[in-house]
Amino acid sequence: MSENRNRFFPVTRDPGKTKISRQPKGTIETMKPFLTSIMNRRTIERFLLLILGNSIAAFGVAVFILPSGFIVSGATGIGRFVSFLLHGMVPITVSIFVINVLLFVLAWFAMGWHLAGTIIISTFVYPGFLDFFQRVDALQGLTNDPLVAMVCGAICMGAGTGIVIRAGGSTGGSDVIPLILHAKKSVPIAPVLYILDCIIMLLQIPNATKEQILLGILAELITAIVLDKVQMVGDGEVQFLIFSHEYEKINRRLLALDSGTTLLHAQGGYCGQAENVIVCIVSSRKMRLIKDAVLDIDPFAFMTVSAIQEVSGRGFSLDRKTGMAS
């Protein structure tokens, strides 16, 4: 048994020391096919989740929201408004597709692939599913109760969007402009996004009844609640412990992603080798982003991810810069 182990992990002894060092033989070369397979599976899994999330959101909009005439935010709301302006000559799905493509191009020129890459799938897949579900006769008229339609549509939109974000993607739409302003001018994302969505919904009011307006607003609230639940199943924050020889590059990448880090000096229990460990606590919605960033730099990095019961202090319950309660 020891001979077999030494063949792969040859033992070198230092006569003056009792410490044993083991050097893997050909580990990286041997692991390349396996590593490629893992990366491919990770990409495929992420792609499938993005498809699933967009299909669920499109189902809710096509089957429940649009047939009921509720006002809606995002690119769907813009598409609905444009369709009204053109007196229905252009289908809503076509309007949404054109708007998504324009926003994708804007994201590409403003932020490059860093932002555009997260919305490219939603740009094309969401309008496609929307058009498909609208053409399926069996799905039309599932309910004549506006309240039921509102709840079902909101749940689908929230769940679908939450899945997309958890997979590391973005639904694009009205999110693009706030993200660009935040990156270029450090403008807070949430207020700009809320203002844009309110404007989009206000534009649809002249073509909606009072009931459609009220139920549309309720649908947005339920969508936000469901989205948060899907994004943060359990606790709101997670803690990463990252072990890697590329800790300096990883640390810089995490800081660039606006994630606070702490470096701990550790020592291996078996070999006694000194190493640095990165501690990073982030919102669970950024979990996929952090994992991808680490694995892009060091595919062999060892990571543990654990849910955090409560986080307080600077950067969480206190402002990161001033240290005052937020």
Backbone hydrogen bonds, N-H to C=O, Kabsch-Sander energy under -0.5 kcal/mol:
donor,donor_aa,acceptor,acceptor_aa,energy
5,R,1,M,-1.9
6,N,2,S,-2.5
7,R,3,E,-1.4
8,F,4,N,-0.9
8,F,5,R,-0.7
9,F,5,R,-2.7
12,T,21,S,-1.5
14,D,19,K,-0.6
17,K,14,D,-2.2
21,S,12,T,-1.3
23,Q,10,P,-1.1
25,K,8,F,-1.6
26,G,24,P,-0.7
30,T,26,G,-2.3
31,M,27,T,-2.2
32,K,28,I,-0.9
32,K,29,E,-0.5
35,L,31,M,-3.4
36,T,32,K,-2.7
37,S,33,P,-2.0
38,I,34,F,-2.2
39,M,35,L,-2.7
40,N,36,T,-2.3
41,R,37,S,-2.4
42,R,38,I,-2.7
43,T,39,M,-2.3
44,I,40,N,-2.7
45,E,41,R,-2.8
46,R,42,R,-2.1
47,F,43,T,-2.5
48,L,44,I,-2.7
49,L,45,E,-2.1
50,L,46,R,-2.1
51,I,47,F,-2.2
52,L,48,L,-2.7
53,G,49,L,-2.9
54,N,50,L,-2.2
55,S,51,I,-2.2
56,I,52,L,-2.3
57,A,53,G,-2.2
58,A,54,N,-2.5
59,F,55,S,-2.1
60,G,56,I,-2.1
61,V,57,A,-2.0
62,A,58,A,-2.9
63,V,59,F,-2.4
64,F,60,G,-1.6
65,I,60,G,-1.9
66,L,61,V,-2.9
68,S,64,F,-0.8
69,G,65,I,-0.7
69,G,66,L,-1.1
70,F,65,I,-1.5
71,I,212,Q,-1.1
77,G,73,S,-1.2
78,I,74,G,-1.9
79,G,75,A,-2.8
80,R,76,T,-2.2
81,F,77,G,-2.3
82,V,78,I,-2.7
83,S,79,G,-2.2
84,F,80,R,-1.8
85,L,81,F,-2.3
86,L,82,V,-2.0
87,H,84,F,-1.6
88,G,83,S,-3.2
89,M,86,L,-1.8
95,S,91,P,-2.1
96,I,92,I,-2.8
97,F,93,T,-2.2
98,V,94,V,-2.5
99,I,95,S,-2.4
100,N,96,I,-2.7
101,V,97,F,-2.3
102,L,98,V,-2.4
103,L,99,I,-2.4
104,F,100,N,-2.3
105,V,101,V,-2.5
106,L,102,L,-2.3
107,A,103,L,-2.6
108,W,104,F,-2.3
109,F,105,V,-2.4
110,A,106,L,-2.3
111,M,107,A,-2.7
112,G,107,A,-0.7
112,G,108,W,-1.5
114,H,111,M,-0.7
115,L,112,G,-1.0
116,A,112,G,-2.1
117,G,113,W,-2.2
118,T,115,L,-1.2
119,I,115,L,-0.6
119,I,116,A,-1.0
120,I,116,A,-1.0
123,T,119,I,-2.2
124,F,120,I,-1.1
124,F,121,I,-0.6
125,V,121,I,-3.2
126,Y,122,S,-1.1
128,G,124,F,-1.1
129,F,125,V,-2.6
130,L,126,Y,-2.4
131,D,127,P,-2.4
132,F,128,G,-2.1
133,F,129,F,-2.8
134,Q,130,L,-1.6
135,R,131,D,-1.0
135,R,132,F,-0.7
136,V,132,F,-0.7
136,V,133,F,-0.6
137,D,135,R,-0.9
139,L,136,V,-1.3
140,Q,137,D,-1.3
142,L,139,L,-0.7
149,A,145,D,-2.4
150,M,146,P,-2.4
151,V,147,L,-2.3
152,C,148,V,-2.7
153,G,149,A,-2.5
154,A,150,M,-2.4
155,I,151,V,-2.4
156,C,152,C,-2.2
157,M,153,G,-2.5
158,G,154,A,-2.7
159,A,155,I,-2.7
160,G,156,C,-2.7
161,T,157,M,-2.4
162,G,158,G,-2.2
163,I,159,A,-2.2
164,V,160,G,-2.0
165,I,161,T,-2.2
166,R,162,G,-2.5
167,A,163,I,-1.6
168,G,165,I,-1.7
169,G,164,V,-2.4
170,S,118,T,-2.3
175,D,172,G,-1.9
176,V,173,G,-1.5
179,L,175,D,-1.9
180,I,176,V,-2.2
181,L,177,I,-2.6
182,H,178,P,-2.3
183,A,179,L,-2.0
184,K,180,I,-2.6
185,K,181,L,-2.7
186,S,182,H,-1.1
187,V,181,L,-1.3
192,V,188,P,-0.9
193,L,189,I,-2.5
194,Y,190,A,-2.7
195,I,191,P,-2.4
196,L,192,V,-2.5
197,D,193,L,-2.5
198,C,194,Y,-2.3
199,I,195,I,-2.3
200,I,196,L,-2.6
201,M,197,D,-2.3
202,L,198,C,-2.4
203,L,199,I,-1.9
204,Q,200,I,-0.6
204,Q,201,M,-0.8
205,I,201,M,-0.6
205,I,202,L,-1.0
207,N,204,Q,-1.3
208,A,205,I,-2.1
213,I,209,T,-2.1
214,L,210,K,-2.5
215,L,211,E,-2.6
216,G,212,Q,-1.5
217,I,213,I,-2.1
218,L,214,L,-2.3
219,A,215,L,-2.3
220,E,216,G,-1.8
221,L,217,I,-1.8
222,I,218,L,-2.5
223,T,219,A,-2.5
224,A,220,E,-2.1
225,I,221,L,-1.9
226,V,222,I,-2.7
227,L,223,T,-2.6
228,D,224,A,-2.1
229,K,225,I,-2.0
230,V,226,V,-2.5
231,Q,227,L,-2.5
232,M,228,D,-2.6
233,V,230,V,-0.5
234,G,232,M,-0.8
235,D,233,V,-0.6
237,E,308,I,-0.6
238,V,282,V,-2.8
239,Q,306,S,-3.1
240,F,280,C,-3.3
241,L,304,T,-2.2
242,I,240,F,-0.5
242,I,278,I,-2.4
243,F,241,L,-0.5
243,F,302,F,-3.2
244,S,242,I,-0.6
244,S,276,N,-0.8
247,Y,244,S,-0.8
250,I,246,E,-2.4
251,N,247,Y,-2.7
252,R,248,E,-2.1
253,R,249,K,-2.2
254,L,250,I,-2.5
255,L,251,N,-2.2
256,A,252,R,-2.0
257,L,253,R,-1.1
258,D,255,L,-1.7
259,S,254,L,-1.9
262,T,279,V,-1.8
264,L,262,T,-0.5
264,L,277,V,-3.1
266,A,264,L,-0.7
266,A,275,E,-3.2
268,G,273,Q,-2.9
272,G,268,G,-0.9
275,E,266,A,-2.5
277,V,264,L,-3.0
278,I,242,I,-2.4
279,V,262,T,-3.1
279,V,277,V,-0.5
280,C,240,F,-2.0
280,C,278,I,-0.5
281,I,260,G,-0.5
282,V,238,V,-2.1
282,V,280,C,-0.5
284,S,236,G,-2.4
286,K,283,S,-2.3
287,M,284,S,-1.4
290,I,286,K,-2.4
291,K,287,M,-2.4
292,D,288,R,-2.5
293,A,289,L,-2.0
294,V,290,I,-2.3
295,L,291,K,-2.5
296,D,292,D,-2.0
297,I,293,A,-1.1
297,I,294,V,-0.5
298,D,294,V,-2.9
301,A,298,D,-2.0
302,F,243,F,-2.4
303,M,301,A,-0.6
304,T,241,L,-1.9
306,S,239,Q,-2.0
308,I,237,E,-2.3
315,G,318,L,-2.4
316,F,313,G,-2.2
317,S,313,G,-0.6
318,L,313,G,-2.6
319,D,324,M,-4.0
323,G,319,D,-1.7
326,S,317,S,-2.0
